[in-house]
Amino acid sequence: MNSAPAGTDIGTGCPVAEGRVPLYGPEFTANPARVYERLREQGQTALVELAPGVPATLVVGYDAALEVLRDPGEFPRDGRRWAATVPEDCPVLPVMSYRPNCLMTDGAEHARLRGVITESLARVDPNKVRAHVEATADMLINQFAQRGSADLLTEYAVALPLWVFTFLHGCPRDVGERMVTGMRDIVDMRDPERANEQLTAALLELIALKRREPAQDMASWMMEHPAQLTDEEILHQLFLMLGAGTEPEANLIANALRLLLSDYRFAGYVAGGSMRIEDALDEVLWTDPPVANLSASYPVRDVVVAGRRLPADQPVVISYAAANTDPGFGVEHRSGNRAHLAWGAGPHACPVQGQARMVASIAIEKLLDRLPDLTLAVPVEDLPWRESPFLRALAGLPVTFTPVRAVETAPPTAPMPVVPGADRPIAPLPAATGKRWMHTIIRWWRGQ
């Protein structure tokens, strides 16, 4: 190993530029692409702050990102040693600190936990999911179709993945809404400890229901799996699936609609039939991926990547947004090209990317078919963005259109059996158990 100090360029010995580039604040939120361009001046990795006083290395090069993602031996996902060094109120902790799920474990434990998810997913009937998504899309559009205006983010892009999640897991609607609210507040770093407690409480309600009344759904199948996960392990897998299945999906739908409504060339290809919606999604996944910066790993020793020594126990975060637009990678045609890293790579690559594409494709096709003259209600440059170092996410997508009549459609819950007892209050876990779990979750959050 070269003995150059951490944070220096191997071969030159020159110190990296003083200060770190913040992945927060108005400049980053308004134009992250400009910030990534500046970061590339440091090479394939760059020194950043995820939040005030929270240093990290951001991987901005495509080749370097693949190197890190494919090598869990050098770049493990367990960040408990790092979490123990940051303040308890650190705003990025709820997203980045260790949870015993398949995203934040490696080796045999990762394989065990991931197997529960992938094998349960394999039992889902894709035709029933498609029918549910189509019915849900029509139902949501019916709610604003006769009004002539809508916020497609809150009324459509966010709502649809929530309905899909509750459908797949047999989750009562009100519990699902509390889950999504808690997850969004965690990602946006709005009172994250309160949000973490709210989300945990909702997940515990779902687990209690499924233990009492199992049904033909993902949550029940995960509990029945031969791996015999404990309820605490089920809790953390559900946390991961909720985070991966709602926030990024909503952002993919909204970002794709933003592109279609602001880029007339692109929209013309889709409207003219020369480009499929599913292929068009790749344009968004290349240039505006819904998860911009995530997949943190924590080297247990100093390691060299792309000529720079990265210090042990400091987060190494993959910038999917920067890596996908790396000028050195030189992608000329993006539509239909799936070499992007938006779904990750290596052993932690997203296992449900096919389903995510299907949901987004149906959502966009249904909307354009029902409301063909959709128009942004404000100039595209005035659309608001959420402030988050992790997501490229709109805060609103207001549109106008010619009002149309509602259409008759089957209830969205029809494809799956109704969950027994889903229409009555869920019996909570015993108070002592709930408090113990909540305390355990907070300790995990704090890296203790």
FIMARMAR-82629 format. One line per 4 residues: number of its first residue (from 1); their letters; for each residue x, y, z of C-alpha. Coordinates in Angstrom, 1 decimal. Last residue first. Layout:
N
NUM	A	X:Y:Z; ...
# end
This chain:
448
448	QGRW	-25.0:1.4:18.8; -25.0:2.8:15.2; -27.5:5.5:16.0; -30.2:4.0:13.7
444	WRII	-29.6:0.6:15.2; -30.2:2.1:18.7; -33.3:3.8:17.4; -34.6:0.5:16.0
440	THMW	-33.8:-1.3:19.3; -35.7:1.3:21.3; -38.7:1.0:19.0; -38.5:-2.8:19.3
436	RKGT	-38.5:-2.7:23.1; -41.3:-0.2:23.1; -43.5:-2.3:20.8; -42.7:-5.5:22.8
432	AAPL	-43.6:-3.9:26.1; -46.8:-2.4:24.7; -48.0:-5.8:23.3; -48.2:-5.7:19.5
428	PAIP	-51.1:-3.7:18.1; -54.4:-5.2:17.1; -55.2:-3.8:13.7; -58.5:-1.9:13.5
424	RDAG	-61.0:-3.3:11.0; -61.1:-3.2:7.2; -58.0:-5.3:6.7; -59.6:-8.1:8.8
420	PVVP	-59.0:-10.7:6.1; -57.1:-9.3:3.2; -59.3:-9.1:0.1; -58.0:-11.6:-2.5
416	MPAT	-55.8:-10.1:-5.2; -57.0:-8.9:-8.6; -59.9:-6.8:-7.3; -58.0:-4.3:-5.1
412	PPAT	-57.8:-1.7:-7.9; -61.6:-1.7:-8.2; -62.6:-2.4:-11.9; -62.9:0.6:-14.1
408	EVAR	-65.5:2.9:-15.5; -64.1:6.0:-17.1; -64.2:9.6:-15.8; -65.1:12.2:-18.3
404	VPTF	-62.6:14.6:-19.7; -61.3:18.1:-18.8; -58.9:19.6:-21.3; -55.5:19.7:-19.7
400	TVPL	-53.4:21.6:-17.1; -50.4:20.5:-15.2; -48.7:21.0:-11.8; -45.7:18.7:-11.1
396	GALA	-44.6:19.3:-7.4; -41.8:18.7:-5.0; -39.7:17.0:-7.8; -37.2:14.4:-6.8
392	RLFP	-33.6:13.8:-7.7; -32.9:11.7:-4.5; -30.0:11.2:-2.1; -28.6:14.7:-1.2
388	SERW	-32.2:15.9:-0.6; -33.9:19.2:-1.1; -37.1:18.6:-3.0; -37.3:20.2:-6.4
384	PLDE	-39.8:22.9:-7.5; -40.8:23.4:-11.2; -39.9:26.9:-12.2; -37.4:25.9:-14.9
380	VPVA	-40.2:23.8:-16.6; -42.3:26.9:-17.0; -45.5:26.6:-15.0; -48.9:24.8:-15.7
376	LTLD	-47.1:22.1:-17.7; -49.3:20.8:-20.5; -51.3:17.6:-20.9; -53.1:17.5:-24.3
372	PLRD	-53.4:13.7:-24.5; -55.2:13.2:-21.2; -56.5:9.6:-21.1; -53.9:8.1:-23.4
368	LLKE	-51.1:10.2:-22.0; -52.0:9.2:-18.5; -52.5:5.5:-19.2; -49.2:5.3:-21.1
364	IAIS	-47.3:7.1:-18.3; -48.6:4.9:-15.5; -48.3:1.7:-17.5; -44.6:2.4:-18.3
360	AVMR	-43.8:3.4:-14.7; -45.3:0.2:-13.3; -43.7:-2.0:-15.9; -40.3:-0.4:-15.4
356	AQGQ	-40.5:-1.0:-11.7; -41.5:-4.6:-12.3; -38.4:-5.2:-14.4; -36.2:-3.4:-12.0
352	VPCA	-37.3:-5.7:-9.1; -34.0:-7.2:-8.0; -32.1:-3.9:-7.7; -28.3:-4.6:-7.9
348	HPGA	-26.8:-5.4:-4.5; -24.6:-8.3:-5.7; -23.0:-6.2:-8.5; -24.7:-3.2:-10.1
344	GWAL	-27.1:-0.4:-9.3; -30.5:0.1:-10.8; -29.6:3.6:-12.1; -26.2:2.3:-13.3
340	HARN	-26.7:2.8:-17.0; -26.0:0.1:-19.5; -29.7:-0.2:-20.4; -29.7:1.6:-23.8
336	GSRH	-33.3:1.8:-25.0; -33.1:5.6:-25.2; -29.5:6.6:-24.3; -27.7:6.8:-27.7
332	EVGF	-24.3:8.5:-27.6; -22.9:7.1:-24.3; -19.3:8.5:-23.8; -18.0:6.8:-20.7
328	GPDT	-15.4:9.6:-20.2; -18.1:12.2:-20.3; -19.6:10.7:-17.1; -23.3:11.2:-17.4
324	NAAA	-24.3:7.9:-15.8; -21.6:8.3:-13.2; -22.9:11.7:-12.1; -26.5:10.7:-11.6
320	YSIV	-25.6:7.3:-10.1; -23.4:9.1:-7.5; -22.2:6.2:-5.5; -21.3:7.1:-1.8
316	VPQD	-18.1:6.1:-0.1; -18.8:6.7:3.6; -15.7:7.1:5.9; -14.7:4.0:7.9
312	APLR	-11.3:3.7:6.3; -10.0:6.6:4.2; -10.1:6.7:0.4; -6.8:6.9:-1.4
308	RGAV	-7.1:8.3:-4.8; -5.7:7.0:-8.1; -9.0:5.7:-9.5; -9.8:3.9:-6.2
304	VVDR	-7.2:3.2:-3.5; -8.3:1.7:-0.2; -7.7:2.7:3.5; -9.1:0.0:5.7
300	VPYS	-12.6:-1.2:6.8; -14.1:0.5:3.7; -17.6:1.8:4.4; -20.2:1.6:1.6
296	ASLN	-23.0:3.9:0.8; -25.4:2.9:-2.0; -26.8:6.4:-2.5; -26.6:9.5:-4.7
292	AVPP	-29.1:10.3:-7.5; -32.0:7.8:-6.9; -34.6:8.9:-9.4; -32.1:8.9:-12.2
288	DTWL	-32.1:12.1:-14.2; -29.8:11.7:-17.2; -29.4:7.9:-17.7; -32.6:6.7:-16.0
284	VEDL	-34.5:9.5:-17.7; -33.4:8.5:-21.1; -34.0:4.9:-20.1; -37.6:5.6:-19.5
280	ADEI	-38.0:6.3:-23.3; -37.3:2.6:-23.9; -40.3:1.6:-21.7; -42.4:4.3:-23.3
276	RMSG	-41.7:2.8:-26.7; -40.1:5.1:-29.3; -41.0:5.6:-33.0; -44.7:5.6:-32.1
272	GAVY	-45.3:9.2:-33.1; -46.3:10.2:-29.6; -43.2:8.8:-28.1; -40.8:10.4:-30.7
268	GAFR	-42.8:13.6:-30.4; -42.4:13.7:-26.7; -38.6:13.6:-27.1; -38.6:16.4:-29.6
264	YDSL	-41.1:18.4:-27.5; -38.9:18.3:-24.4; -40.9:19.9:-21.6; -43.9:17.6:-21.1
260	LLRL	-42.2:14.4:-21.9; -39.2:15.3:-19.7; -41.4:16.2:-16.7; -43.4:13.0:-17.2
256	ANAI	-40.3:11.0:-17.0; -39.2:12.8:-13.9; -42.6:12.2:-12.3; -42.7:8.5:-13.1
252	LNAE	-39.1:7.8:-12.0; -39.6:9.9:-8.9; -42.6:8.0:-7.8; -40.8:4.7:-8.4
248	PETG	-37.7:5.9:-6.5; -39.9:6.8:-3.4; -42.3:3.9:-3.5; -40.6:0.5:-4.1
244	AGLM	-37.1:1.1:-2.8; -38.1:2.7:0.4; -41.0:0.3:1.0; -38.9:-2.7:0.1
240	LFLQ	-36.1:-1.6:2.5; -38.4:-0.9:5.4; -40.1:-4.2:4.7; -36.8:-6.0:4.9
236	HLIE	-36.1:-4.2:8.2; -39.4:-5.2:9.8; -39.1:-8.8:8.6; -35.7:-9.0:10.4
232	EDTL	-37.4:-7.7:13.6; -40.2:-10.2:13.1; -37.6:-13.0:13.0; -36.8:-14.5:9.6
228	QAPH	-37.6:-18.2:9.2; -35.2:-18.8:6.3; -37.8:-21.4:5.1; -40.1:-18.5:4.0
224	EMMW	-43.5:-18.2:5.8; -42.8:-14.7:7.0; -41.7:-13.6:3.6; -44.8:-15.1:2.1
220	SAMD	-47.0:-13.2:4.5; -45.4:-9.9:3.6; -45.5:-10.6:-0.1; -49.2:-11.5:-0.3
216	QAPE	-51.6:-14.4:-0.3; -52.8:-14.1:3.3; -51.6:-14.4:6.9; -54.0:-13.3:9.6
212	RRKL	-52.4:-12.9:13.1; -48.7:-12.8:11.9; -49.8:-10.7:9.0; -51.7:-8.2:11.1
208	AILE	-48.9:-7.8:13.6; -46.4:-7.3:10.8; -48.5:-4.6:9.3; -48.8:-2.8:12.6
204	LLAA	-45.1:-3.1:13.2; -44.5:-1.4:9.9; -46.7:1.5:10.9; -44.9:2.0:14.2
200	TLQE	-41.5:1.9:12.4; -42.6:4.6:10.0; -43.8:6.9:12.8; -40.6:6.3:14.8
196	NARE	-38.4:7.0:11.9; -40.4:10.2:11.1; -40.0:11.4:14.6; -36.2:10.8:14.4
192	PDRM	-36.0:12.3:11.0; -37.5:15.7:11.8; -37.5:16.6:8.1; -34.4:15.0:6.6
188	DVID	-36.0:14.8:3.1; -35.3:11.0:3.0; -36.7:10.6:6.5; -39.7:12.7:5.8
184	RMGT	-40.5:10.8:2.6; -40.2:7.5:4.5; -42.6:8.6:7.3; -45.2:9.8:4.8
180	VMRE	-44.9:6.6:2.9; -45.4:4.4:6.0; -48.3:6.5:7.2; -50.0:6.2:3.9
176	GVDR	-49.5:2.4:3.9; -51.1:2.1:7.3; -54.1:4.1:6.1; -54.4:1.8:3.0
172	PCGH	-54.4:-1.5:4.8; -51.4:-3.6:3.6; -51.8:-6.9:1.7; -48.1:-6.7:0.8
168	LFTF	-48.3:-6.6:-2.9; -51.5:-4.4:-2.9; -50.2:-2.0:-0.3; -47.0:-1.6:-2.3
164	VWLP	-48.9:-1.1:-5.6; -51.3:1.5:-4.0; -48.3:3.4:-2.7; -46.6:3.2:-6.1
160	LAVA	-49.7:4.9:-7.6; -50.1:7.7:-5.1; -46.7:9.3:-5.5; -46.8:9.6:-9.2
156	YETL	-50.6:10.4:-9.3; -52.1:13.0:-7.0; -48.9:14.1:-5.3; -46.7:14.3:-8.4
152	LDAS	-49.3:14.9:-11.1; -50.5:18.0:-9.4; -53.8:18.4:-11.3; -55.8:20.6:-13.7
148	GRQA	-58.8:20.2:-16.0; -61.1:19.2:-13.1; -62.9:16.3:-14.9; -59.9:14.1:-15.0
144	FQNI	-58.9:14.8:-11.4; -60.2:11.7:-9.4; -60.7:9.7:-12.6; -56.9:9.8:-13.1
140	LMDA	-56.4:8.0:-9.8; -59.0:5.3:-10.6; -57.5:4.8:-14.1; -54.0:4.3:-12.7
136	TAEV	-55.3:2.0:-10.1; -57.0:-0.2:-12.7; -53.9:-0.4:-14.8; -51.6:-1.1:-11.8
132	HARV	-53.9:-3.8:-10.6; -54.2:-5.5:-14.0; -50.4:-5.4:-14.3; -49.9:-6.8:-10.8
128	KNPD	-52.4:-9.6:-11.6; -50.6:-10.5:-14.8; -47.2:-10.4:-12.9; -48.4:-13.1:-10.5
124	VRAL	-46.3:-12.8:-7.4; -44.6:-16.0:-6.3; -41.2:-14.9:-7.6; -41.3:-11.9:-5.4
120	SETI	-41.3:-14.2:-2.4; -38.2:-15.9:-3.8; -36.5:-12.6:-4.4; -37.3:-11.2:-1.0
116	VGRL	-36.4:-14.2:1.1; -33.3:-14.8:-1.0; -32.1:-11.3:-0.4; -32.0:-12.0:3.4
112	RAHE	-30.1:-15.2:3.1; -27.7:-14.0:0.4; -26.9:-10.8:2.4; -26.2:-12.9:5.5
108	AGDT	-23.9:-15.2:3.5; -21.8:-12.4:2.1; -22.8:-8.8:2.7; -25.3:-6.7:4.6
104	MLCN	-26.7:-3.2:4.2; -29.0:-3.7:1.2; -30.2:-7.2:2.3; -31.6:-5.9:5.6
100	PRYS	-30.1:-5.7:9.1; -30.2:-1.9:9.3; -27.0:0.1:9.4; -26.9:3.9:9.1
96	MVPL	-27.4:5.6:5.8; -31.0:6.7:5.5; -31.9:7.3:9.1; -28.4:8.7:9.8
92	VPCD	-28.5:11.5:7.2; -29.8:14.1:9.6; -27.2:13.6:12.2; -29.1:13.9:15.5
88	EPVT	-27.1:11.2:17.3; -23.9:13.0:16.4; -21.4:11.1:14.1; -18.6:8.7:15.2
84	AAWR	-20.8:5.7:16.0; -22.4:5.9:12.6; -19.0:5.2:11.0; -18.4:2.0:13.0
80	RGDR	-22.0:0.9:12.2; -21.7:1.4:8.5; -22.2:-2.2:7.2; -22.2:-1.9:3.4
76	PFEG	-18.8:-3.5:2.7; -16.5:-1.9:0.2; -13.3:-3.9:-0.1; -15.1:-7.3:0.1
72	PDRL	-18.3:-5.8:-1.5; -16.4:-5.4:-4.8; -18.8:-5.0:-7.7; -20.3:-1.7:-6.6
68	VELA	-16.9:-0.1:-6.0; -15.4:-1.0:-9.3; -18.6:-0.2:-11.1; -18.7:3.3:-9.6
64	ADYG	-15.0:3.8:-10.5; -15.7:2.9:-14.2; -18.7:5.3:-14.3; -17.0:8.2:-12.6
60	VVLT	-18.7:10.4:-9.9; -17.9:8.3:-6.7; -18.7:10.7:-3.8; -16.3:10.5:-0.8
56	APVG	-18.0:11.5:2.4; -17.9:14.2:5.1; -20.8:15.0:7.4; -20.2:18.4:9.0
52	PALE	-23.2:20.1:7.4; -25.0:17.4:5.4; -23.8:15.1:2.6; -20.4:16.9:2.5
48	VLAT	-18.2:16.2:-0.5; -14.8:15.1:-1.6; -14.6:13.7:-5.1; -14.0:10.4:-6.9
44	QGQE	-13.5:9.9:-10.6; -11.2:12.9:-10.8; -11.2:16.1:-8.8; -12.4:18.2:-11.7
40	RLRE	-15.3:15.8:-11.9; -16.7:17.6:-8.8; -17.3:20.7:-10.9; -19.3:18.8:-13.4
36	YVRA	-21.2:17.1:-10.6; -22.2:20.5:-9.2; -23.4:21.7:-12.6; -25.5:18.5:-12.9
32	PNAT	-27.0:19.2:-9.4; -28.7:22.3:-10.6; -31.4:23.8:-8.4; -30.9:21.5:-5.4
28	FEPG	-27.2:21.8:-5.5; -27.2:25.6:-5.6; -30.0:26.0:-3.1; -28.4:23.9:-0.3
24	YLPV	-27.3:20.3:-0.1; -24.6:18.1:-1.6; -21.9:20.4:-0.3; -18.5:20.5:-2.0
20	RGEA	-15.7:19.9:0.5; -13.0:22.3:1.6; -9.4:22.7:0.5; -8.6:21.2:-2.9
16	VPCG	-7.0:17.8:-2.6; -3.4:17.8:-1.4; -0.8:17.0:-4.1; 1.1:13.7:-3.7
12	TGID	1.2:13.5:-7.4; 1.3:9.7:-8.0; -1.6:8.9:-5.6; -3.9:12.0:-5.1
8	TGAP	-4.3:12.9:-1.5; -7.4:12.5:0.7; -5.9:9.9:3.1; -2.1:10.3:3.5
4	ASNM	0.3:8.8:1.0; 1.7:5.5:2.4; 1.2:3.5:-0.8; 0.0:0.0:0.0
# end
